[in-house]
Amino acid sequence: MKCRECFQFIIDYVENDLTAEVRTTFEQHLADCQPCLDYLESYRLSIKIGQQVCCNTENEALEEMPSALIALILAAKKKLE
Ligand SMILES: [Zn+2]
């Protein structure tokens, strides 16, 4: 599996939508590829923070997070290209 292919599977992986076969191949690639692992981590973080923002409307500080997150994700994505 190449990084670009791996990248397409990240969302499905996080949502647990991959077949067992693809999932295994994906995990083998991740074990060997730090940039993809970084991207996966930042994707997971963005989901987590997204949920916090939704459930925590009183905390205005969180409104600052999305732009920082986008930068983080773009930086991780750049490493893949
Ligand atoms: Zn990779």
PDB file of the backbone (N, CA, C, O) and the ligand in Angstrom, with CONECT records:
HET     ZN  A 101       1
ATOM      1  N   MET A   1       0.844  -1.196   0.000  1.00  0.00           N
ATOM      2  CA  MET A   1       0.000   0.000   0.000  1.00  0.00           C
ATOM      3  C   MET A   1       0.883   1.252   0.000  1.00  0.00           C
ATOM      4  O   MET A   1       1.852   1.340   0.754  1.00  0.00           O
ATOM      5  N   LYS A   2       0.537   2.207  -0.849  1.00  0.00           N
ATOM      6  CA  LYS A   2       1.291   3.463  -0.890  1.00  0.00           C
ATOM      7  C   LYS A   2       0.590   4.513  -0.016  1.00  0.00           C
ATOM      8  O   LYS A   2      -0.577   4.372   0.350  1.00  0.00           O
ATOM      9  N   CYS A   3       1.350   5.570   0.302  1.00  0.00           N
ATOM     10  CA  CYS A   3       0.808   6.617   1.176  1.00  0.00           C
ATOM     11  C   CYS A   3      -0.489   7.201   0.615  1.00  0.00           C
ATOM     12  O   CYS A   3      -1.439   7.440   1.360  1.00  0.00           O
ATOM     13  N   ARG A   4      -0.526   7.424  -0.674  1.00  0.00           N
ATOM     14  CA  ARG A   4      -1.730   8.025  -1.271  1.00  0.00           C
ATOM     15  C   ARG A   4      -2.945   7.117  -1.124  1.00  0.00           C
ATOM     16  O   ARG A   4      -4.058   7.588  -0.891  1.00  0.00           O
ATOM     17  N   GLU A   5      -2.726   5.825  -1.260  1.00  0.00           N
ATOM     18  CA  GLU A   5      -3.829   4.871  -1.079  1.00  0.00           C
ATOM     19  C   GLU A   5      -4.253   4.866   0.387  1.00  0.00           C
ATOM     20  O   GLU A   5      -5.439   4.898   0.717  1.00  0.00           O
ATOM     21  N   CYS A   6      -3.267   4.825   1.229  1.00  0.00           N
ATOM     22  CA  CYS A   6      -3.454   4.802   2.669  1.00  0.00           C
ATOM     23  C   CYS A   6      -4.327   5.991   3.103  1.00  0.00           C
ATOM     24  O   CYS A   6      -5.249   5.864   3.909  1.00  0.00           O
ATOM     25  N   PHE A   7      -3.990   7.131   2.536  1.00  0.00           N
ATOM     26  CA  PHE A   7      -4.680   8.379   2.818  1.00  0.00           C
ATOM     27  C   PHE A   7      -6.189   8.263   2.543  1.00  0.00           C
ATOM     28  O   PHE A   7      -7.003   8.812   3.286  1.00  0.00           O
ATOM     29  N   GLN A   8      -6.547   7.558   1.487  1.00  0.00           N
ATOM     30  CA  GLN A   8      -7.966   7.390   1.132  1.00  0.00           C
ATOM     31  C   GLN A   8      -8.714   6.547   2.153  1.00  0.00           C
ATOM     32  O   GLN A   8      -9.934   6.648   2.286  1.00  0.00           O
ATOM     33  N   PHE A   9      -7.970   5.714   2.872  1.00  0.00           N
ATOM     34  CA  PHE A   9      -8.626   4.785   3.792  1.00  0.00           C
ATOM     35  C   PHE A   9      -8.723   5.317   5.215  1.00  0.00           C
ATOM     36  O   PHE A   9      -9.366   4.701   6.065  1.00  0.00           O
ATOM     37  N   ILE A  10      -8.093   6.450   5.479  1.00  0.00           N
ATOM     38  CA  ILE A  10      -8.010   6.930   6.857  1.00  0.00           C
ATOM     39  C   ILE A  10      -9.400   7.177   7.459  1.00  0.00           C
ATOM     40  O   ILE A  10      -9.674   6.774   8.589  1.00  0.00           O
ATOM     41  N   ILE A  11     -10.269   7.839   6.693  1.00  0.00           N
ATOM     42  CA  ILE A  11     -11.604   8.143   7.227  1.00  0.00           C
ATOM     43  C   ILE A  11     -12.367   6.845   7.527  1.00  0.00           C
ATOM     44  O   ILE A  11     -12.966   6.694   8.592  1.00  0.00           O
ATOM     45  N   ASP A  12     -12.331   5.917   6.568  1.00  0.00           N
ATOM     46  CA  ASP A  12     -13.017   4.636   6.774  1.00  0.00           C
ATOM     47  C   ASP A  12     -12.408   3.868   7.941  1.00  0.00           C
ATOM     48  O   ASP A  12     -13.110   3.202   8.701  1.00  0.00           O
ATOM     49  N   TYR A  13     -11.092   3.976   8.066  1.00  0.00           N
ATOM     50  CA  TYR A  13     -10.416   3.292   9.166  1.00  0.00           C
ATOM     51  C   TYR A  13     -10.907   3.817  10.517  1.00  0.00           C
ATOM     52  O   TYR A  13     -11.249   3.044  11.412  1.00  0.00           O
ATOM     53  N   VAL A  14     -10.933   5.133  10.645  1.00  0.00           N
ATOM     54  CA  VAL A  14     -11.362   5.754  11.896  1.00  0.00           C
ATOM     55  C   VAL A  14     -12.830   5.421  12.189  1.00  0.00           C
ATOM     56  O   VAL A  14     -13.215   5.253  13.346  1.00  0.00           O
ATOM     57  N   GLU A  15     -13.634   5.331  11.140  1.00  0.00           N
ATOM     58  CA  GLU A  15     -15.063   5.028  11.327  1.00  0.00           C
ATOM     59  C   GLU A  15     -15.325   3.528  11.394  1.00  0.00           C
ATOM     60  O   GLU A  15     -16.468   3.090  11.519  1.00  0.00           O
ATOM     61  N   ASN A  16     -14.255   2.752  11.311  1.00  0.00           N
ATOM     62  CA  ASN A  16     -14.366   1.292  11.397  1.00  0.00           C
ATOM     63  C   ASN A  16     -15.143   0.701  10.226  1.00  0.00           C
ATOM     64  O   ASN A  16     -15.942  -0.220  10.398  1.00  0.00           O
ATOM     65  N   ASP A  17     -14.900   1.236   9.048  1.00  0.00           N
ATOM     66  CA  ASP A  17     -15.648   0.841   7.855  1.00  0.00           C
ATOM     67  C   ASP A  17     -14.832  -0.003   6.886  1.00  0.00           C
ATOM     68  O   ASP A  17     -15.297  -0.304   5.786  1.00  0.00           O
ATOM     69  N   LEU A  18     -13.631  -0.385   7.276  1.00  0.00           N
ATOM     70  CA  LEU A  18     -12.784  -1.157   6.356  1.00  0.00           C
ATOM     71  C   LEU A  18     -13.041  -2.654   6.499  1.00  0.00           C
ATOM     72  O   LEU A  18     -13.425  -3.137   7.564  1.00  0.00           O
ATOM     73  N   THR A  19     -12.822  -3.370   5.407  1.00  0.00           N
ATOM     74  CA  THR A  19     -12.851  -4.828   5.506  1.00  0.00           C
ATOM     75  C   THR A  19     -11.608  -5.270   6.285  1.00  0.00           C
ATOM     76  O   THR A  19     -10.619  -4.541   6.361  1.00  0.00           O
ATOM     77  N   ALA A  20     -11.674  -6.460   6.853  1.00  0.00           N
ATOM     78  CA  ALA A  20     -10.559  -6.962   7.664  1.00  0.00           C
ATOM     79  C   ALA A  20      -9.262  -6.970   6.862  1.00  0.00           C
ATOM     80  O   ALA A  20      -8.188  -6.669   7.384  1.00  0.00           O
ATOM     81  N   GLU A  21      -9.384  -7.317   5.591  1.00  0.00           N
ATOM     82  CA  GLU A  21      -8.198  -7.415   4.731  1.00  0.00           C
ATOM     83  C   GLU A  21      -7.536  -6.045   4.528  1.00  0.00           C
ATOM     84  O   GLU A  21      -6.324  -5.901   4.688  1.00  0.00           O
ATOM     85  N   VAL A  22      -8.337  -5.060   4.180  1.00  0.00           N
ATOM     86  CA  VAL A  22      -7.808  -3.713   3.938  1.00  0.00           C
ATOM     87  C   VAL A  22      -7.259  -3.133   5.240  1.00  0.00           C
ATOM     88  O   VAL A  22      -6.223  -2.469   5.259  1.00  0.00           O
ATOM     89  N   ARG A  23      -7.969  -3.399   6.307  1.00  0.00           N
ATOM     90  CA  ARG A  23      -7.567  -2.905   7.616  1.00  0.00           C
ATOM     91  C   ARG A  23      -6.170  -3.416   8.007  1.00  0.00           C
ATOM     92  O   ARG A  23      -5.340  -2.663   8.516  1.00  0.00           O
ATOM     93  N   THR A  24      -5.936  -4.696   7.760  1.00  0.00           N
ATOM     94  CA  THR A  24      -4.637  -5.288   8.068  1.00  0.00           C
ATOM     95  C   THR A  24      -3.534  -4.638   7.222  1.00  0.00           C
ATOM     96  O   THR A  24      -2.476  -4.278   7.738  1.00  0.00           O
ATOM     97  N   THR A  25      -3.793  -4.495   5.931  1.00  0.00           N
ATOM     98  CA  THR A  25      -2.815  -3.868   5.040  1.00  0.00           C
ATOM     99  C   THR A  25      -2.540  -2.432   5.488  1.00  0.00           C
ATOM    100  O   THR A  25      -1.399  -1.969   5.500  1.00  0.00           O
ATOM    101  N   PHE A  26      -3.606  -1.755   5.849  1.00  0.00           N
ATOM    102  CA  PHE A  26      -3.510  -0.365   6.300  1.00  0.00           C
ATOM    103  C   PHE A  26      -2.650  -0.269   7.566  1.00  0.00           C
ATOM    104  O   PHE A  26      -1.780   0.595   7.677  1.00  0.00           O
ATOM    105  N   GLU A  27      -2.910  -1.170   8.514  1.00  0.00           N
ATOM    106  CA  GLU A  27      -2.159  -1.145   9.775  1.00  0.00           C
ATOM    107  C   GLU A  27      -0.685  -1.504   9.555  1.00  0.00           C
ATOM    108  O   GLU A  27       0.198  -0.981  10.235  1.00  0.00           O
ATOM    109  N   GLN A  28      -0.434  -2.396   8.606  1.00  0.00           N
ATOM    110  CA  GLN A  28       0.953  -2.734   8.287  1.00  0.00           C
ATOM    111  C   GLN A  28       1.680  -1.520   7.713  1.00  0.00           C
ATOM    112  O   GLN A  28       2.842  -1.263   8.030  1.00  0.00           O
ATOM    113  N   HIS A  29       0.973  -0.783   6.867  1.00  0.00           N
ATOM    114  CA  HIS A  29       1.582   0.425   6.310  1.00  0.00           C
ATOM    115  C   HIS A  29       1.860   1.442   7.417  1.00  0.00           C
ATOM    116  O   HIS A  29       2.933   2.043   7.464  1.00  0.00           O
ATOM    117  N   LEU A  30       0.886   1.628   8.304  1.00  0.00           N
ATOM    118  CA  LEU A  30       1.042   2.601   9.390  1.00  0.00           C
ATOM    119  C   LEU A  30       2.228   2.264  10.298  1.00  0.00           C
ATOM    120  O   LEU A  30       2.937   3.153  10.769  1.00  0.00           O
ATOM    121  N   ALA A  31       2.428   0.976  10.532  1.00  0.00           N
ATOM    122  CA  ALA A  31       3.505   0.541  11.414  1.00  0.00           C
ATOM    123  C   ALA A  31       4.857   0.974  10.862  1.00  0.00           C
ATOM    124  O   ALA A  31       5.839   1.095  11.594  1.00  0.00           O
ATOM    125  N   ASP A  32       4.881   1.204   9.554  1.00  0.00           N
ATOM    126  CA  ASP A  32       6.125   1.476   8.840  1.00  0.00           C
ATOM    127  C   ASP A  32       6.253   2.919   8.368  1.00  0.00           C
ATOM    128  O   ASP A  32       7.296   3.319   7.851  1.00  0.00           O
ATOM    129  N   CYS A  33       5.198   3.691   8.545  1.00  0.00           N
ATOM    130  CA  CYS A  33       5.159   4.998   7.885  1.00  0.00           C
ATOM    131  C   CYS A  33       4.713   6.093   8.857  1.00  0.00           C
ATOM    132  O   CYS A  33       3.521   6.266   9.114  1.00  0.00           O
ATOM    133  N   GLN A  34       5.682   6.821   9.386  1.00  0.00           N
ATOM    134  CA  GLN A  34       5.390   7.853  10.379  1.00  0.00           C
ATOM    135  C   GLN A  34       4.483   8.971   9.846  1.00  0.00           C
ATOM    136  O   GLN A  34       3.571   9.388  10.561  1.00  0.00           O
ATOM    137  N   PRO A  35       4.694   9.471   8.624  1.00  0.00           N
ATOM    138  CA  PRO A  35       3.809  10.547   8.137  1.00  0.00           C
ATOM    139  C   PRO A  35       2.335  10.147   8.117  1.00  0.00           C
ATOM    140  O   PRO A  35       1.472  10.948   8.476  1.00  0.00           O
ATOM    141  N   CYS A  36       2.041   8.913   7.700  1.00  0.00           N
ATOM    142  CA  CYS A  36       0.644   8.455   7.679  1.00  0.00           C
ATOM    143  C   CYS A  36       0.108   8.320   9.099  1.00  0.00           C
ATOM    144  O   CYS A  36      -1.054   8.624   9.369  1.00  0.00           O
ATOM    145  N   LEU A  37       0.956   7.867   9.986  1.00  0.00           N
ATOM    146  CA  LEU A  37       0.567   7.736  11.389  1.00  0.00           C
ATOM    147  C   LEU A  37       0.259   9.117  11.978  1.00  0.00           C
ATOM    148  O   LEU A  37      -0.722   9.291  12.701  1.00  0.00           O
ATOM    149  N   ASP A  38       1.102  10.083  11.662  1.00  0.00           N
ATOM    150  CA  ASP A  38       0.876  11.459  12.123  1.00  0.00           C
ATOM    151  C   ASP A  38      -0.458  11.985  11.594  1.00  0.00           C
ATOM    152  O   ASP A  38      -1.217  12.639  12.309  1.00  0.00           O
ATOM    153  N   TYR A  39      -0.720  11.682  10.328  1.00  0.00           N
ATOM    154  CA  TYR A  39      -1.959  12.157   9.729  1.00  0.00           C
ATOM    155  C   TYR A  39      -3.169  11.524  10.412  1.00  0.00           C
ATOM    156  O   TYR A  39      -4.159  12.197  10.698  1.00  0.00           O
ATOM    157  N   LEU A  40      -3.072  10.231  10.664  1.00  0.00           N
ATOM    158  CA  LEU A  40      -4.155   9.528  11.352  1.00  0.00           C
ATOM    159  C   LEU A  40      -4.402  10.142  12.732  1.00  0.00           C
ATOM    160  O   LEU A  40      -5.545  10.364  13.133  1.00  0.00           O
ATOM    161  N   GLU A  41      -3.309  10.410  13.447  1.00  0.00           N
ATOM    162  CA  GLU A  41      -3.429  11.005  14.782  1.00  0.00           C
ATOM    163  C   GLU A  41      -4.113  12.371  14.713  1.00  0.00           C
ATOM    164  O   GLU A  41      -4.980  12.679  15.531  1.00  0.00           O
ATOM    165  N   SER A  42      -3.721  13.181  13.740  1.00  0.00           N
ATOM    166  CA  SER A  42      -4.306  14.519  13.667  1.00  0.00           C
ATOM    167  C   SER A  42      -5.767  14.434  13.239  1.00  0.00           C
ATOM    168  O   SER A  42      -6.589  15.255  13.644  1.00  0.00           O
ATOM    169  N   TYR A  43      -6.087  13.432  12.415  1.00  0.00           N
ATOM    170  CA  TYR A  43      -7.485  13.238  12.018  1.00  0.00           C
ATOM    171  C   TYR A  43      -8.335  12.839  13.226  1.00  0.00           C
ATOM    172  O   TYR A  43      -9.438  13.346  13.428  1.00  0.00           O
ATOM    173  N   ARG A  44      -7.794  11.924  14.014  1.00  0.00           N
ATOM    174  CA  ARG A  44      -8.519  11.494  15.217  1.00  0.00           C
ATOM    175  C   ARG A  44      -8.700  12.652  16.188  1.00  0.00           C
ATOM    176  O   ARG A  44      -9.758  12.819  16.794  1.00  0.00           O
ATOM    177  N   LEU A  45      -7.642  13.449  16.320  1.00  0.00           N
ATOM    178  CA  LEU A  45      -7.683  14.609  17.210  1.00  0.00           C
ATOM    179  C   LEU A  45      -8.759  15.594  16.750  1.00  0.00           C
ATOM    180  O   LEU A  45      -9.472  16.176  17.567  1.00  0.00           O
ATOM    181  N   SER A  46      -8.864  15.772  15.438  1.00  0.00           N
ATOM    182  CA  SER A  46      -9.844  16.727  14.924  1.00  0.00           C
ATOM    183  C   SER A  46     -11.265  16.247  15.217  1.00  0.00           C
ATOM    184  O   SER A  46     -12.145  17.059  15.501  1.00  0.00           O
ATOM    185  N   ILE A  47     -11.492  14.947  15.149  1.00  0.00           N
ATOM    186  CA  ILE A  47     -12.818  14.407  15.495  1.00  0.00           C
ATOM    187  C   ILE A  47     -13.112  14.651  16.965  1.00  0.00           C
ATOM    188  O   ILE A  47     -14.205  15.080  17.335  1.00  0.00           O
ATOM    189  N   LYS A  48     -12.115  14.370  17.795  1.00  0.00           N
ATOM    190  CA  LYS A  48     -12.266  14.514  19.232  1.00  0.00           C
ATOM    191  C   LYS A  48     -12.583  15.966  19.601  1.00  0.00           C
ATOM    192  O   LYS A  48     -13.487  16.235  20.391  1.00  0.00           O
ATOM    193  N   ILE A  49     -11.831  16.883  19.020  1.00  0.00           N
ATOM    194  CA  ILE A  49     -12.037  18.293  19.322  1.00  0.00           C
ATOM    195  C   ILE A  49     -13.364  18.763  18.736  1.00  0.00           C
ATOM    196  O   ILE A  49     -14.059  19.577  19.344  1.00  0.00           O
ATOM    197  N   GLY A  50     -13.714  18.255  17.567  1.00  0.00           N
ATOM    198  CA  GLY A  50     -15.010  18.576  16.963  1.00  0.00           C
ATOM    199  C   GLY A  50     -16.152  18.196  17.878  1.00  0.00           C
ATOM    200  O   GLY A  50     -17.123  18.940  18.019  1.00  0.00           O
ATOM    201  N   GLN A  51     -16.033  17.025  18.504  1.00  0.00           N
ATOM    202  CA  GLN A  51     -17.070  16.569  19.432  1.00  0.00           C
ATOM    203  C   GLN A  51     -17.114  17.461  20.667  1.00  0.00           C
ATOM    204  O   GLN A  51     -18.187  17.793  21.171  1.00  0.00           O
ATOM    205  N   GLN A  52     -15.940  17.841  21.143  1.00  0.00           N
ATOM    206  CA  GLN A  52     -15.890  18.705  22.324  1.00  0.00           C
ATOM    207  C   GLN A  52     -16.533  20.054  22.042  1.00  0.00           C
ATOM    208  O   GLN A  52     -17.243  20.600  22.887  1.00  0.00           O
ATOM    209  N   VAL A  53     -16.283  20.589  20.852  1.00  0.00           N
ATOM    210  CA  VAL A  53     -16.854  21.878  20.487  1.00  0.00           C
ATOM    211  C   VAL A  53     -18.380  21.780  20.457  1.00  0.00           C
ATOM    212  O   VAL A  53     -19.076  22.673  20.940  1.00  0.00           O
ATOM    213  N   CYS A  54     -18.887  20.698  19.889  1.00  0.00           N
ATOM    214  CA  CYS A  54     -20.344  20.507  19.804  1.00  0.00           C
ATOM    215  C   CYS A  54     -21.006  20.389  21.177  1.00  0.00           C
ATOM    216  O   CYS A  54     -22.101  20.902  21.408  1.00  0.00           O
ATOM    217  N   CYS A  55     -20.312  19.703  22.073  1.00  0.00           N
ATOM    218  CA  CYS A  55     -20.916  19.415  23.373  1.00  0.00           C
ATOM    219  C   CYS A  55     -20.587  20.477  24.410  1.00  0.00           C
ATOM    220  O   CYS A  55     -21.043  20.399  25.551  1.00  0.00           O
ATOM    221  N   ASN A  56     -19.811  21.452  24.023  1.00  0.00           N
ATOM    222  CA  ASN A  56     -19.258  22.358  25.012  1.00  0.00           C
ATOM    223  C   ASN A  56     -19.353  23.795  24.507  1.00  0.00           C
ATOM    224  O   ASN A  56     -18.346  24.495  24.402  1.00  0.00           O
ATOM    225  N   THR A  57     -20.566  24.223  24.196  1.00  0.00           N
ATOM    226  CA  THR A  57     -20.749  25.535  23.573  1.00  0.00           C
ATOM    227  C   THR A  57     -20.430  26.694  24.508  1.00  0.00           C
ATOM    228  O   THR A  57     -20.267  27.827  24.057  1.00  0.00           O
ATOM    229  N   GLU A  58     -20.338  26.417  25.814  1.00  0.00           N
ATOM    230  CA  GLU A  58     -20.050  27.504  26.753  1.00  0.00           C
ATOM    231  C   GLU A  58     -18.575  27.881  26.773  1.00  0.00           C
ATOM    232  O   GLU A  58     -18.206  28.969  27.216  1.00  0.00           O
ATOM    233  N   ASN A  59     -17.749  26.981  26.293  1.00  0.00           N
ATOM    234  CA  ASN A  59     -16.314  27.240  26.316  1.00  0.00           C
ATOM    235  C   ASN A  59     -15.875  27.969  25.038  1.00  0.00           C
ATOM    236  O   ASN A  59     -15.669  27.349  23.995  1.00  0.00           O
ATOM    237  N   GLU A  60     -15.738  29.280  25.140  1.00  0.00           N
ATOM    238  CA  GLU A  60     -15.445  30.074  23.951  1.00  0.00           C
ATOM    239  C   GLU A  60     -14.018  29.888  23.450  1.00  0.00           C
ATOM    240  O   GLU A  60     -13.737  30.113  22.273  1.00  0.00           O
ATOM    241  N   ALA A  61     -13.127  29.483  24.330  1.00  0.00           N
ATOM    242  CA  ALA A  61     -11.731  29.287  23.929  1.00  0.00           C
ATOM    243  C   ALA A  61     -11.618  28.250  22.814  1.00  0.00           C
ATOM    244  O   ALA A  61     -10.723  28.328  21.972  1.00  0.00           O
ATOM    245  N   LEU A  62     -12.524  27.289  22.817  1.00  0.00           N
ATOM    246  CA  LEU A  62     -12.478  26.236  21.805  1.00  0.00           C
ATOM    247  C   LEU A  62     -12.755  26.761  20.400  1.00  0.00           C
ATOM    248  O   LEU A  62     -12.412  26.111  19.413  1.00  0.00           O
ATOM    249  N   GLU A  63     -13.365  27.913  20.311  1.00  0.00           N
ATOM    250  CA  GLU A  63     -13.622  28.473  18.985  1.00  0.00           C
ATOM    251  C   GLU A  63     -12.336  28.767  18.228  1.00  0.00           C
ATOM    252  O   GLU A  63     -12.337  28.869  17.002  1.00  0.00           O
ATOM    253  N   GLU A  64     -11.248  28.901  18.960  1.00  0.00           N
ATOM    254  CA  GLU A  64      -9.962  29.160  18.318  1.00  0.00           C
ATOM    255  C   GLU A  64      -9.377  27.891  17.686  1.00  0.00           C
ATOM    256  O   GLU A  64      -8.492  27.983  16.835  1.00  0.00           O
ATOM    257  N   MET A  65      -9.844  26.746  18.079  1.00  0.00           N
ATOM    258  CA  MET A  65      -9.209  25.502  17.667  1.00  0.00           C
ATOM    259  C   MET A  65      -9.268  25.159  16.178  1.00  0.00           C
ATOM    260  O   MET A  65      -8.254  24.733  15.626  1.00  0.00           O
ATOM    261  N   PRO A  66     -10.401  25.324  15.508  1.00  0.00           N
ATOM    262  CA  PRO A  66     -10.438  24.820  14.129  1.00  0.00           C
ATOM    263  C   PRO A  66      -9.304  25.290  13.222  1.00  0.00           C
ATOM    264  O   PRO A  66      -8.758  24.474  12.479  1.00  0.00           O
ATOM    265  N   SER A  67      -8.926  26.565  13.251  1.00  0.00           N
ATOM    266  CA  SER A  67      -7.874  27.019  12.341  1.00  0.00           C
ATOM    267  C   SER A  67      -6.525  26.383  12.681  1.00  0.00           C
ATOM    268  O   SER A  67      -5.739  26.058  11.791  1.00  0.00           O
ATOM    269  N   ALA A  68      -6.270  26.211  13.977  1.00  0.00           N
ATOM    270  CA  ALA A  68      -5.031  25.544  14.390  1.00  0.00           C
ATOM    271  C   ALA A  68      -5.035  24.091  13.921  1.00  0.00           C
ATOM    272  O   ALA A  68      -4.013  23.548  13.502  1.00  0.00           O
ATOM    273  N   LEU A  69      -6.184  23.498  14.004  1.00  0.00           N
ATOM    274  CA  LEU A  69      -6.320  22.098  13.565  1.00  0.00           C
ATOM    275  C   LEU A  69      -6.137  21.943  12.076  1.00  0.00           C
ATOM    276  O   LEU A  69      -5.473  21.018  11.609  1.00  0.00           O
ATOM    277  N   ILE A  70      -6.729  22.851  11.339  1.00  0.00           N
ATOM    278  CA  ILE A  70      -6.586  22.800   9.886  1.00  0.00           C
ATOM    279  C   ILE A  70      -5.110  22.894   9.519  1.00  0.00           C
ATOM    280  O   ILE A  70      -4.635  22.177   8.639  1.00  0.00           O
ATOM    281  N   ALA A  71      -4.386  23.784  10.201  1.00  0.00           N
ATOM    282  CA  ALA A  71      -2.955  23.918   9.946  1.00  0.00           C
ATOM    283  C   ALA A  71      -2.224  22.614  10.249  1.00  0.00           C
ATOM    284  O   ALA A  71      -1.338  22.192   9.506  1.00  0.00           O
ATOM    285  N   LEU A  72      -2.610  21.995  11.341  1.00  0.00           N
ATOM    286  CA  LEU A  72      -1.994  20.730  11.753  1.00  0.00           C
ATOM    287  C   LEU A  72      -2.242  19.641  10.707  1.00  0.00           C
ATOM    288  O   LEU A  72      -1.335  18.895  10.339  1.00  0.00           O
ATOM    289  N   ILE A  73      -3.474  19.567  10.245  1.00  0.00           N
ATOM    290  CA  ILE A  73      -3.832  18.539   9.259  1.00  0.00           C
ATOM    291  C   ILE A  73      -3.134  18.812   7.929  1.00  0.00           C
ATOM    292  O   ILE A  73      -2.637  17.892   7.279  1.00  0.00           O
ATOM    293  N   LEU A  74      -3.100  20.068   7.534  1.00  0.00           N
ATOM    294  CA  LEU A  74      -2.425  20.403   6.278  1.00  0.00           C
ATOM    295  C   LEU A  74      -0.946  20.075   6.339  1.00  0.00           C
ATOM    296  O   LEU A  74      -0.360  19.610   5.361  1.00  0.00           O
ATOM    297  N   ALA A  75      -0.343  20.324   7.508  1.00  0.00           N
ATOM    298  CA  ALA A  75       1.084  20.020   7.675  1.00  0.00           C
ATOM    299  C   ALA A  75       1.326  18.518   7.565  1.00  0.00           C
ATOM    300  O   ALA A  75       2.283  18.073   6.931  1.00  0.00           O
ATOM    301  N   ALA A  76       0.436  17.741   8.198  1.00  0.00           N
ATOM    302  CA  ALA A  76       0.578  16.282   8.137  1.00  0.00           C
ATOM    303  C   ALA A  76       0.344  15.792   6.710  1.00  0.00           C
ATOM    304  O   ALA A  76       1.036  14.890   6.237  1.00  0.00           O
ATOM    305  N   LYS A  77      -0.619  16.380   6.038  1.00  0.00           N
ATOM    306  CA  LYS A  77      -0.943  15.972   4.676  1.00  0.00           C
ATOM    307  C   LYS A  77       0.227  16.293   3.740  1.00  0.00           C
ATOM    308  O   LYS A  77       0.534  15.524   2.829  1.00  0.00           O
ATOM    309  N   LYS A  78       0.866  17.424   3.976  1.00  0.00           N
ATOM    310  CA  LYS A  78       1.982  17.850   3.139  1.00  0.00           C
ATOM    311  C   LYS A  78       3.122  16.819   3.161  1.00  0.00           C
ATOM    312  O   LYS A  78       3.781  16.572   2.151  1.00  0.00           O
ATOM    313  N   LYS A  79       3.326  16.234   4.330  1.00  0.00           N
ATOM    314  CA  LYS A  79       4.382  15.227   4.450  1.00  0.00           C
ATOM    315  C   LYS A  79       4.117  14.021   3.576  1.00  0.00           C
ATOM    316  O   LYS A  79       5.042  13.305   3.192  1.00  0.00           O
ATOM    317  N   LEU A  80       2.835  13.794   3.259  1.00  0.00           N
ATOM    318  CA  LEU A  80       2.483  12.628   2.438  1.00  0.00           C
ATOM    319  C   LEU A  80       2.733  12.866   0.961  1.00  0.00           C
ATOM    320  O   LEU A  80       2.820  11.917   0.181  1.00  0.00           O
ATOM    321  N   GLU A  81       2.848  14.125   0.573  1.00  0.00           N
ATOM    322  CA  GLU A  81       2.913  14.423  -0.870  1.00  0.00           C
ATOM    323  C   GLU A  81       4.339  14.500  -1.395  1.00  0.00           C
ATOM    324  O   GLU A  81       4.548  14.742  -2.583  1.00  0.00           O
TER     325      GLU A  81
HETATM  326 ZN    ZN A 101       2.460   6.262   4.284  1.00  0.00          ZN2+
END
